[in-house]
Structure formats: C-alpha cells, structure tokens
Amino acid sequence: MVHTSSVTSKDTPTFWFIVSANGRITDARADPEATLACAAQSQTTLVSKLEALQCHFIWDLDPSRSKLLGLRDHLEDIGTEEGNSWLGHIYNLRGFIQYKVGLIEDSQSFFNKAAEAFCQLRNADEGPWLVVNYGNLAWLHHHLGDEAESEAYLSKVDALMNKYPSPSQDELHPEIYAEKAWTLMKFTAVKNLAAVYFQRAIRMQPDMVAWKTSYVLGLAKSCKYSSTGLKAEVLEKMRIAKEQDPENLYLAAYYFEQRAKKGEKVEDEARELAKKVLRNPVSCYNGIGPLLSIYRYCLSVDEAIDLVEEALEKHPDERYLKKCAALCYKQKIFWCRYSDPEQSVIDRAITLHKEVISLYPHSSLRKKLDLAKIYAKSSNSLAKAEQIYQELLKSDLDPADKQMLYTWYAKYLYIILKDYNRSIEYNMKSAEIPHQSHFRKNSIKALRDTRDKSRSRETRAKVAEFLRNLPEPY
C-alpha cells in the first residue's frame, strides 16, 4: 500500500512524500518518476495478494447474466431461517452475484450478513469459516478503489490462516474446501470438482454432517440425466446420509424419489413425509419439490395438485409454492392422453404461470415458454401463444437461452401450425449455436429425421448439406 503524506510548519513549505509497502520514503516532488514506479509496484503486490486468496472472486464463477439471475432467485427461495447450516455460504454467494450484476451496495450488505451468520451458527466471533468471506470483502473494496480497506481484510485473512492452519499442510483448510464445494455445486460445469473438494473437507473433518449430506446430494444430482439412473452405491450413500441427517426433509424426499425411479414402492413413506413438510417453513430445500415429483409419478397428478394447493392455503404468498403448483398443473394438462383437460384446469394453470412470471421477472423464460404451450393447446388462444414467442424472439437472450427458445418454437411450428419449412429453419438456428444441450440434440434429431424421411428431395438435400457442414460434435 502507498501512503501519501505531507509535513507543514509555519516557516517551511509543504513537503509531499510517499511511504511504500516496505517502508521506503520517497519525496514526491524530488522524484516523481520514482513515485509512480513505487505506486505501480505496490499495486502489483496488492493484486498478487488478492489473486492468492480463496474466495468467490477467483473461483472462475463466470456464467451468463441470465444464469446468475436464475441462481439468485434459487438462493432466495432457499430461505434464511435460523439453523440453516449453509446460511453464511448462501449470503456469500448472493453477495458475489450482486457484485457480478452491478449491485455493489447490496453486495457488501450480503457479505456482512454472511459474517454475522457464520458467527451465530458457529457460536464464535472468528474462525477459519471467515477466510472466504474476508477474501470477498478484500476483493470488493479493491474494486471500489478503497485499497486501505482491502489491505485491512488481507491482514485479517493472514491472521486467521496463521491462527487456524489446515490440518493437512499441503491442502486448504476443510472449511474453505466445504464452502468452495458447496459453491461449485451451484454451477453445472464444475459439479465434479465440487465432489472432490467435499471429499477432502470430510476426510479432514468427518464430524460435519451437513457436508456429508451435500456431498451425497451432489453425487446423486450429477446422475440426473444418466440413462441408467442412480448407481446402487450412490443410493446406498443416500440411505446412510439420511440416517445421519434425519431432520433433513429434502434429503429424505430426494432419496424416496430416487427409489421410486428404481421401481420401489414409496407411496406410504411419501404421504407420511408430506405431513412433516407441510408443518415446516417453505423453502426450495424443505422437500416439497421432490415430494411432488413422487406424487406425480407414483400416485397421480391430481394428488400432487391437492398437496400443493394445501400448502398454498397455509402459505398463499410463497412464490416457490406457486412455481411448484404451476408445474403440477402444466403436467396435468399435457398428461391428459384420452381427453382434453377441463377449462378450469387450464384457467388455473394460466393464472399460476402469469403469477410466477411476475414473481420471477429475471428468470422466467421457461415459464413463458410453458405458458405459450398451454395457450397453444386451445385454438382460441393461438394468437396469445404466437405473441409470447414473437416477443421472446425479439428479446436479448444468452446463446443457451436462444437455443432453448429456437427448439421449442420449432416444435410449436411443426406440431401446432404444421409449418414444416419454418420448423426446419428454427431447428437449424438451434443446432448452429455452439452450446451442447439436450435442446440442441433434439433439434439435430429432428433435422436428421427430416433428412431421412422428408418426401421433398430438395428439403432432404438442403438439410443433409446443413448437417454435413455442422461443426462436430453433433
């Protein structure tokens, strides 16, 4: 850090001088070039110290803005009830997200809340769990141009690491590994690395039940899109984790859901768990999400709707419950195989989707697309469906979101409007975006089907040429 000071007396002129980080004093007027060099060296030293920290600012957490806003909504839905062992970590991540989206004042507020939450949960004024938090604050003040405050937090980090060294000399402290793992779990591209960090934290500090639970949930969710489903050893780890963390209703619900997907009968256990869930505060981690999934697939969509409507009666203003209810009604509409859904069901679905879109203004693309699909079920509402699609097509979306929109719109054009040529056009638009997703795979599959089955030789040739020129992998 460079300090600029002056000395003035009644009979003498003012002398400006620079005190560098190593204590060297330089007369600013006598040697301005030395002053600039000293300042640059000090700044370089500060940045190198910041880059050596373990905190959100150097963990390569750089998703798109829409992903950040969606994650922010997810973190808000977790809730802030007392006793949540991840509350400090939640506030730390929310503070980083607020910084990334340009809300700097909110960022500092959340970092301060994180420090308070850690102290309350650990029942201590300081500890190694504050290293990441102080690192975040050091970076934030650096970006704000307050280098003195940034240096102060760097000193706090050094003091904590000296006072609470890692049990393993060549590894980070387990508290740092745990927070890093929990944070990376929220970012799809690095979930496997999160599992590695959780394992290291648990090995060094095996008494932390919350770490074991999150580690097992991360393993299970990494198999979410696997064609073979959850492996037997992961399911067994979930069973053990459930025994060690019996109050975690989300873990219990998710465990029952995975067993149900394996064909096991879990209906009675699910109904019993539902009674407990309804008594607890609403949160996206209170178990209601996977529980409704069990109801929809193992019991009936109607029973799932009854359960979520009961929850809404108790908590009518909870947006997460409305989001869950919207999903149940959407599935009720699109799972009616032998008859059209009643108008009252469609009306309730439309109302819920509109509410959810207004309650999640920055992360409601999927719900807008769902609403368009619901409108498309009725010939009288096709204009409303088309209006939603056209508004989205004109909006500024990230490439991954554009890809999803193009694939859904292509299906709408093909199935509802029978506009096969435009459907091909939008499937091509989706496939051209260099982002690997199941939406891109769906569009490429549709194009392959067109290439192989279209009655038009010209269309087959055009699509075949497009696929030949499409960059691998496809």
N, C-alpha and C positions, 0 to 999 in steps of 0.2 A: 504493500500500500504506500502511495506517495502522499505526504502531508506538506502543504504549502503554508508557511507561516511568515510573520513579519515582526520586526523589532523597531520600536519607535520611541524616541525621547524628545524632550523639549528642544534640545540644542543639536540634535542629529537628524539626518534624513532617514527615511524608511528603507530597511534592507529586507528584501524578499529572499527566502531560501527554501530549498527542497530537502525534506528528510526522507530518504528511501527506505525500503523494507529492511535493508541490512544496517540501517543506522547512519549511513553516509550523508553528510550535509553538503549541499551544493548551493552556491549563490546563483540565484536565477538570473539576475541582471548581468553578472560577470560572465556566465557561460550558458546562454540559452540553449545551445545545441546539446550540452550535457544534460540539461534539464529534460529536454524532450526524450533523449535516449534513456534516461533514468525512469521517466514515466512509462515509456513503452516496455522497458524490462519488467517493471513492477506489474503492469497489466498482464504481460505474458505469464508471469509467475502466478498471478491470481487465477487466470483461466486454466492453467495446468493443474492447479489445486482443485478447481471446480470439476474438471474433467475426470479427476481421480476419485470423485465421490461415488457412492452407491445411492442413487435416487432416481426418481421418475424422469428427470431431465436428461439422463444419459443412458437410459434403458432402451433406446431405439423404439419408443412408442410413438409412431408417426402414421396412424391410419388416416383415412379421409375425414373431412369435416363431418359428413353425414354419419359415419361410424362413431365418431366422438360424441355427437349429439345423441345418437341412439344409446350409447353406453352411459351417457349422463342420465338419461331417463331411466335406464335399468338400475343404476345406483340409487336414484331417488326412490324407486319402488322397493328397494331392499328395506328401507325404513331406518329409523335411528333410535329404536327402542333400547333402553338400558340393558346391559348384559350381552349385547351382540359383540362377540369376541373380535370381529373384524371391523368394528366401527372406526377405529383410528385409521385403518388402511383405506376404508371407504372414503373418509374425508380427505386423506392424502391424494387419492386418485381423482376425486372430484375437484380438488384444488388444481391439480395439474391440467385437467380437462378445461377448467375455466380459463386458465392461462392460455391454452392452445387455441381457444375460440375467441380470445381477446378480452375476456372479462377479468382484468388484472386485480381489481379490488376484491372481487369475490374470491379470487384465487388465494389471496393472503388470508382472508377470513376462514376459508376451509382448512388451510394449513394450520392456523391457530386452533381451530376446533379439533383437528387431528391430535395435536399435542395434548390438549385437555382430555380428550377421550382416552388416549394411552395412559395418562397419569391416573385417571379414575379406574380404568379396567385393571391396571397393574397395581393400583393402590401404592404408588410411589411417585415421587417428584421427578425422578430421572431414571434412565436405564437405556440399554442398547436398542430398545424399540424406537427411540427417538432419533437414531442416526439418520435414517432415511428422511424423516420429517425435517430435521435441521439442514440436511443437504438440499432439500427442495427450497427451503427458505433462503439458503445461501445463493442458489441459482436465481431465485425470483428477485432478490434485492440487487443482484448483479445486472439482471436485465432492466431493472428500474433505474440503474445508474447510481445506486447507493452502495458504493464499494466498501465503505466503512462497516455498514451493517452486514454486508456479505462476508467480510473478513471476520466479523464477530461470530457469525454462525459457523464458519470454517473452524474457528477456535473451539467452539462448543463440540463440533464433531470430533476433533482431535482429542479433546478431554474425555469424551465418552468412550472412544475406542481404546484409549490408554487405561481407563478405569475398568472397562468391561471387555477385555480381549476375547477373541474367539477361542473356544475350547480346542480347536484344531489350528495349528499355526499357519498352515498353507491354505486355509479356507476362510470364507466370510463368517461372521457371527450368525448363528442359526436364526436369530430374529430378522436379520437382513435377508437371508435366504427365503424365509417364510413370506415376508412381505413381497419380495421380488416374484416368488412363485405365484402368490395369490393375484398379483397384478397381471402377470403374463397370461394367467388363465383367462383373463377377460379379452385377450387379443388372439384370435384364431390362429394366426400364423406361427405363434410361439408356444402353443399349449404343451408340446412335447418337452420343451426346455423347462416349463413350469414343473412338470413331474420330477425332473432331475433335481431341481432346487428344493422341492418339498422333501424328497428322499434324503438329501443332505441335512436339511434342518431337523428332520425327525430322527435321523441317526444320532445327531449330537444332543438333541433334547427330546427324548422319546415320551415324555410325560404330557406333551401338548396335544390333547385330544382334538381340538379344533383343526390343527394342522393335518392330522391323520384323516379326518373326515373330508377336508377339502381336497387332499391328495387323492383319495379314493373316488370322490365325485368327479375330479378332473380326468382320472383314468376312464371312468365309465362314459363320460361325455365325449371323450376322444373317439369312442367306438360308435357314436351316434348314427353315422351314415354307413357303417360297415354292413355289407350284405350278409355277413354271418352272425351279426348281432354281438351281444356282450359275451366275452370269453368266460368260461366256467371259473377260472381263477380270479377274475375281476369281480364276478358276482359273489364269490366266497369272501373276498376282501370287503365288499359292501356289507355282507352279513356280519362280519366281525366288527366293522366300524359302527354298525347300528347298535350292537350290543355295548360297545364302549361309549357311545354318544346317544343314550336312549331318549333324551329330550329333543333331539334334532328331528323335527317332524318332516322337514324337507327331505332329509336323507332316507327316512322311513318310506315316504311316499315314492321317492325315486327308486328305491330298492324294490318295492312292490310292483312298480310299473315295469321294471326290467324283468322281474319274474313272470309277470303277465305276458310279456312279449315272448317268453320262452314256452308259453302254453300252460303255465301253472294257474291253479285256481286261487285267486287272491281277493275275491269279492267280499267275503266276510271281514277280512283284515282291513280292506279299503273302507268299508262302511264304518267300522269301529274307529279308524283313524280320522275319518271325516268329522266325527263328533269332537275330537280334540282340536282339529284345525279350526273349526268354526268358533271355538272358545278363545282362540289366540288372536293377537293383533294381526292386521292384514299386512302381508309382505309378499314379494315375489319369491321369498325363501321360507314361507311358512308352510309350504307343502301343497297349497291349493292347485297349483299348475299341474304337477304330475298326477295328483289325485283325480283331477277332472279328466286327464288322459286315460286313466284306468277306467273310470266310469263310462267314457265314450266308447272304448274298445271292448271292455269286458261285460259291461252291463247294458246301457243304452244311452244314446244321446239325450233322450228325454230325462233320464235320471241325472245326467250331468247338468242339464239345464235347471232342473229342480234344485240341485245342490248349489249352483252358483247364484240362482235367484234368492235362495235362502240366505246366502252370505251377503248379498246386496241389500236385503231387508235389514240386516244388522248394521251394515256399513254402506249406506246409499251413496256416499260421496267419494268412495275409494275408486280412483281411476283404474288401478290394476285389476280390480274385480270386473269392471266394465269391459276391460280388454279381454279377460278370460271369457266373459259372457258372450261377447261378440264372436269369438272363435267358436263357441259351442253352437250358437245359432247359425253361423255360416255352415258348419258341418251338418247341422240338421237339414238345411236347405239342399246341400249338394249330395247328401246321402239318401235322399228320397228316390229310390230306384223305380218304384212302381206307380207313384202318383206325385203330382205337383204339391209342394208344401202349401199349407194354408196361408191365406193372405196375412193373418195376424202374426204368423211366424216371420214372414218377410218384412212386415212393418216393424216388428221389434228388432230384427237384425239391422235394418236400415237406420233406425234410431240410435242403436248402440254404436254402430260404426261411425256415424256422424259425431256422436259424443266423443268417442275415442280419438278421432282425427283432431278434434278441437283441443283435447286434453294432452295430446302428444303432437304439437304442431311441427316439431322439427324431426320427428322420426316415425311418421305415419304413412310412408309410401306404400307399404304392404296393405295397410288397412284401406287406403284409397283404391288400390287395385282390387281388393276383396269387395269393396262397395260397388265398383264397376261391374264385377262378375255377378253380384246379386241383382243389380239393375238389369243386366243382360238376360237374366232368367225370364224376364217379362217383356213381351214385345212392346208393351205400352211404355216401357222405360228405357228403350234402346238409346234414345236421344241423350238421356242422362248418363248412360254408360259411355257413349261416344264423347260427351263433353268432358268427362273425367280424363279419358285417355288423351284427348287433344290438349288439355291443359298441362298434363304431365309431359307430353312430348315436346311442349314448348318451354318447359322449365329447365333450370340449370341443375343437372344431376351429375353425380360422380359416375365414372365409367361402369362400375359394377352395378349401380342402380339403373343406369340406362340399359344395360344388358338384360336385367330382370324385366324392365318395362317392355323392351322390344319382344322378348319371348312371350310374355303374357298377351301383348297386343296381337302378335302373330296368331296365337291360339284363338283369340276372340274373332279375328278376321276370318279364320278358317272355319271354325265351328259355328259361330253365330251368324256372320254376314255372308259366308260362302264366297268370300273374296279371295280366291286362291292365289292370284298373282301378287297381291299386296301382302298376303301372309308370307309368301316366299321372300319378298323384299325385306320384311322385318326380321325374319329368321336369319337372313344374311347379315343384317345390321348387327344382330346379337352375336353371331359367330365371328364377325370381324373384330370385335372388341377383345384384345389380348388379356382376358381375365378368365382363369379357369374356374368354372362353377357348374352346378347341375343345370342352370338355365342355359348356358352355352351348349352343354351336352344335349339338352332337349331340342334346342334349335338345330343343331347339326344332325341329330337323328331324324328330325322332320325333313330336313333337306335331303338326306340320304334316301328316305322313303320316296320323296318326290323324284329324285334321280332314277330310282329303280322301278317306280310304279306309275308315273305320270303317263297319260295317254298322248300327251303332246311331245313329239320328238324334239321340237325346238326348246321346250321347257326342260326336258331331260338333259339336253346338251348344255344349256345355259347353267343349270345347277351343277352338272358334272364338272364343267370348267371352273366354276367358283370353288368347288371343293378341292380340286387339284391345286389351285393357287393359294388355298388357305394355309397359313403357317402351321407347322406341327407344334405341339401335338393337337390333334383334333379327332 
